[in-house]
Amino acid sequence: MSEYQCINCQQAQQLISQNATLFDIRDTGSFINGHPSQAKNLNNDNMQQLLAGVKKDHPLLVLCYHGNSSKSAAQYISSLGFTTVASIDGGFEAWQSEFPEDIDSGE
């Protein structure tokens, strides 16, 4: 069985500073309204394309609204053979609260 970790926003920031990739799985409208500046909007339509060029051992972080849906997405990504996958506890709500200066709008 593939596994993923649950991490907090501070841990995620540290991993991003070490070149981890952050995926925001919220709907496109919510993403455009505001998202972590480093995030890529990952959805069912672009998942294959975004994951195609990523090495299986590259750290991947998954963010949703509150930290629930990202667990399922992280589990799925892990099942594809990616070995370092984490769901961010608290989701975008926690991220925005902890890092308000790190929120971008637009695509």
C-alpha positions as CSV (number, residue, x, y, z in Angstrom):
1,M,0.0,0.0,0.0
2,S,1.3,3.4,-0.9
3,E,1.7,6.0,1.9
4,Y,1.8,9.7,2.3
5,Q,2.4,12.0,5.2
6,C,0.3,14.8,6.7
7,I,2.4,17.9,7.4
8,N,1.6,21.4,8.7
9,C,2.1,24.6,6.7
10,Q,5.5,25.4,8.4
11,Q,6.8,22.0,7.3
12,A,5.5,22.5,3.8
13,Q,7.2,25.9,3.5
14,Q,10.5,24.3,4.5
15,L,10.1,21.5,1.9
16,I,9.1,24.1,-0.8
17,S,12.3,26.0,0.0
18,Q,14.1,22.7,-0.7
19,N,12.5,22.5,-4.2
20,A,9.3,20.4,-3.4
21,T,6.4,21.0,-5.7
22,L,3.1,22.3,-4.3
23,F,-0.1,21.3,-5.9
24,D,-3.4,23.1,-5.1
25,I,-6.3,20.8,-5.9
26,R,-9.1,23.3,-5.3
27,D,-11.3,24.3,-8.2
28,T,-9.9,26.6,-10.8
29,G,-12.1,29.6,-9.7
30,S,-10.9,29.3,-6.1
31,F,-7.3,28.9,-7.3
32,I,-7.5,32.1,-9.4
33,N,-9.0,34.0,-6.5
34,G,-6.0,33.2,-4.3
35,H,-3.4,30.5,-3.9
36,P,0.1,30.0,-2.5
37,S,2.5,31.8,-4.8
38,Q,4.4,28.6,-5.6
39,A,1.3,26.4,-6.2
40,K,0.3,24.8,-9.4
41,N,-3.4,24.1,-9.9
42,L,-3.8,20.3,-10.2
43,N,-7.0,18.8,-11.4
44,N,-8.3,15.7,-13.3
45,D,-7.8,17.4,-16.6
46,N,-4.1,18.3,-16.2
47,M,-2.9,15.7,-13.7
48,Q,-1.2,13.4,-16.3
49,Q,0.5,16.4,-17.9
50,L,1.8,17.9,-14.6
51,L,3.0,14.6,-13.2
52,A,4.5,13.3,-16.4
53,G,7.8,15.1,-16.1
54,V,8.2,14.6,-12.3
55,K,10.7,12.1,-10.9
56,K,9.0,9.5,-8.7
57,D,11.2,10.5,-5.7
58,H,10.6,14.3,-6.1
59,P,8.7,15.7,-3.0
60,L,5.1,16.6,-3.9
61,L,2.8,18.5,-1.6
62,V,-1.0,18.6,-1.9
63,L,-3.2,21.4,-0.7
64,C,-7.0,21.7,-0.7
65,Y,-9.6,23.9,1.1
66,H,-9.3,22.5,4.7
67,G,-6.9,19.6,4.5
68,N,-9.4,16.7,3.9
69,S,-9.6,16.2,0.1
70,S,-5.8,16.6,-0.2
71,K,-5.4,13.3,1.8
72,S,-7.3,11.4,-0.9
73,A,-5.3,13.1,-3.6
74,A,-2.0,12.4,-1.8
75,Q,-3.0,8.8,-1.5
76,Y,-3.8,8.6,-5.2
77,I,-0.6,10.3,-6.2
78,S,1.3,7.9,-3.9
79,S,-0.4,4.9,-5.6
80,L,1.1,6.1,-8.9
81,G,4.5,5.3,-7.5
82,F,5.5,8.7,-6.2
83,T,7.5,8.1,-3.0
84,T,7.5,11.5,-1.2
85,V,4.0,12.8,-1.0
86,A,2.4,14.9,1.7
87,S,-1.1,16.4,2.4
88,I,-1.0,19.8,4.1
89,D,-3.1,19.9,7.3
90,G,-5.6,22.8,7.4
91,G,-5.4,23.4,3.6
92,F,-5.6,26.8,2.0
93,E,-7.4,28.2,5.0
94,A,-4.4,27.5,7.3
95,W,-1.9,28.6,4.6
96,Q,-3.6,31.9,4.1
97,S,-3.8,32.4,7.9
98,E,-0.1,31.6,8.4
99,F,1.4,33.2,5.3
100,P,-1.0,36.0,4.1
101,E,2.0,37.6,2.3
102,D,2.4,34.5,0.2
103,I,-1.0,34.5,-1.5
104,D,-1.2,35.3,-5.3
105,S,-4.3,35.7,-7.4
106,G,-4.6,34.9,-11.1
107,E,-3.3,31.9,-12.9
